[in-house]
């Protein structure tokens, strides 16, 4: 017996409940961003080299970036090279069940950047599970859980990166 859509409905409820919880305003002094986590969709990742562009913009070595790719179908991205996640990596209650995805969520990144579309349900769940100090993504009323949100179209990655870099420089998080 299959429960059609039950897992997605529970994930939506998880996001809604997390947004209701008052987030403790942790005061952290301005620091330099050194460790960056990146969430990207497989189609977008194949067309754009996130780590190289961000490495240049942030003046950081590529080793300081950790990428995880969201994929819906099999064989979109080489699974031996990159961490891959999909809805199959989450339990019915929206908790993470795969060890490598849990390790990504538990990593204390200085900055987590979500390049996934706002309607990518499990990317949003992963952002909420993340222990990153600063979370950045595309501006959208449906996903108000970013510390830095850039209003641009989802396919304007270059513009997004320029604006994000500018904001981080203004806040003295990057050189």
ZADRENVO-437526 format. One line per 4 residues: for each residue x, y, z of C-alpha. Coordinates in Angstrom, 1 decimal, decimal comma, padded with zeros to 4 digits, m for minus. Layout:
! residues N
X:Y:Z; ...
This chain:
! residues 175
000,0:000,0:000,0; 001,4:003,4:m001,0; 000,7:006,6:000,7; 000,7:009,0:m002,3
002,0:012,4:m001,3; 002,0:011,7:002,4; 005,8:012,1:002,7; 005,6:015,5:000,8
002,7:016,7:002,9; 004,7:015,9:006,1; 007,8:017,7:004,7; 005,6:020,8:004,0
004,3:020,6:007,5; 007,9:020,3:008,9; 008,9:023,5:007,0; 005,8:025,3:008,2
006,4:024,3:011,8; 010,1:025,3:011,6; 009,1:028,7:010,4; 006,7:029,2:013,3
009,5:028,4:015,8; 011,1:031,6:017,0; 014,7:031,5:016,0; 017,1:032,4:018,7
019,1:035,4:017,6; 022,6:034,2:018,0; 025,1:037,1:018,1; 028,2:036,3:016,2
030,9:038,7:015,6; 031,9:039,5:012,1; 034,2:036,8:010,9; 035,6:035,8:007,6
033,8:033,2:005,6; 036,1:030,2:005,1; 033,9:027,1:004,8; 031,1:027,2:002,3
028,4:024,6:001,7; 026,5:024,7:m001,6; 023,1:023,1:m002,6; 022,5:022,9:m006,3
020,1:021,1:m008,6; 021,6:018,6:m011,1; 020,5:020,5:m014,2; 021,9:023,8:m013,0
025,1:022,2:m011,7; 025,9:020,7:m015,1; 025,6:024,2:m016,7; 027,4:026,3:m014,2
030,6:025,7:m012,2; 029,7:027,0:m008,7; 032,9:026,2:m006,9; 035,2:027,9:m009,4
033,2:031,1:m009,6; 032,7:031,4:m005,9; 036,4:030,6:m005,2; 037,3:033,5:m007,4
034,7:035,9:m005,9; 035,4:034,9:m002,2; 039,2:034,6:m002,7; 039,1:031,1:m001,2
040,6:027,8:m002,4; 038,2:025,3:m004,0; 038,9:022,8:m001,1; 036,9:025,2:001,2
033,7:024,5:m000,7; 031,5:021,4:m000,3; 028,8:020,8:m002,9; 025,7:018,6:m002,6
023,5:018,1:m005,6; 019,7:017,5:m005,7; 018,6:015,1:m008,3; 015,2:013,7:m009,2
016,2:011,0:m011,7; 019,1:008,5:m011,7; 022,3:009,2:m013,6; 022,0:013,0:m013,9
025,3:013,5:m012,0; 028,2:011,3:m011,3; 027,5:009,9:m007,8; 031,1:009,0:m007,1
032,3:012,6:m007,4; 029,5:014,5:m005,6; 027,1:014,0:m002,8; 023,6:013,5:m004,2
020,3:013,8:m002,4; 016,7:013,3:m003,3; 013,4:012,6:m001,4; 014,6:009,0:m000,8
017,2:010,4:001,6; 014,5:011,6:004,0; 012,3:009,7:006,4; 008,6:010,1:006,5
008,8:012,7:009,3; 011,2:014,9:007,2; 014,3:013,8:009,1; 017,4:012,8:007,3
018,1:009,1:007,0; 021,3:009,0:004,9; 024,6:009,3:006,7; 026,4:011,5:004,1
023,4:013,9:003,9; 023,3:014,1:007,7; 027,0:014,9:007,8; 026,5:017,7:005,3
023,6:019,1:007,5; 025,7:018,8:010,7; 028,7:020,6:009,2; 029,1:024,1:010,7
029,6:026,0:007,4; 030,3:029,7:007,7; 028,0:030,1:004,7; 025,4:027,8:003,1
024,2:028,8:m000,4; 021,1:027,3:m001,8; 020,9:027,5:m005,6; 017,9:025,2:m005,8
014,5:026,5:m006,8; 012,2:027,6:m004,0; 009,8:024,7:m004,8; 012,5:022,1:m004,3
010,9:020,7:m001,1; 013,8:018,6:000,1; 016,4:021,2:m000,5; 014,4:023,5:001,8
014,2:020,8:004,4; 018,0:020,3:004,2; 018,5:024,1:004,6; 016,4:024,0:007,8
018,3:021,0:009,1; 021,7:022,7:008,4; 023,9:024,0:011,2; 025,4:026,7:008,9
026,0:030,1:010,6; 024,7:032,1:007,6; 022,3:030,8:005,0; 021,8:032,5:001,6
019,4:031,8:m001,2; 017,0:033,3:m003,7; 014,4:035,7:m002,3; 010,9:034,3:m002,1
008,0:034,8:000,3; 007,5:031,1:000,5; 011,0:030,4:001,8; 011,8:033,1:004,4
014,5:031,2:006,3; 017,6:032,8:004,8; 019,8:035,3:006,5; 020,7:036,7:003,1
018,3:036,5:000,3; 018,9:037,9:m003,2; 016,0:038,9:m005,3; 016,7:037,7:m008,8
015,4:035,1:m011,2; 016,5:031,6:m010,5; 018,4:031,3:m013,8; 020,4:034,5:m013,1
023,2:032,7:m011,2; 025,9:035,2:m012,2; 023,8:038,1:m010,9; 023,0:036,2:m007,7
026,7:035,6:m007,1; 027,7:039,2:m007,7; 025,0:040,5:m005,3; 025,9:037,9:m002,7
029,6:038,8:m003,0; 028,7:042,5:m002,6; 026,6:041,9:000,5; 029,3:039,7:002,1
031,9:042,3:001,4; 029,8:045,1:002,9; 029,3:043,0:006,1; 033,1:042,2:006,1
032,5:038,5:005,8; 034,9:038,2:002,8; 037,9:040,2:001,8
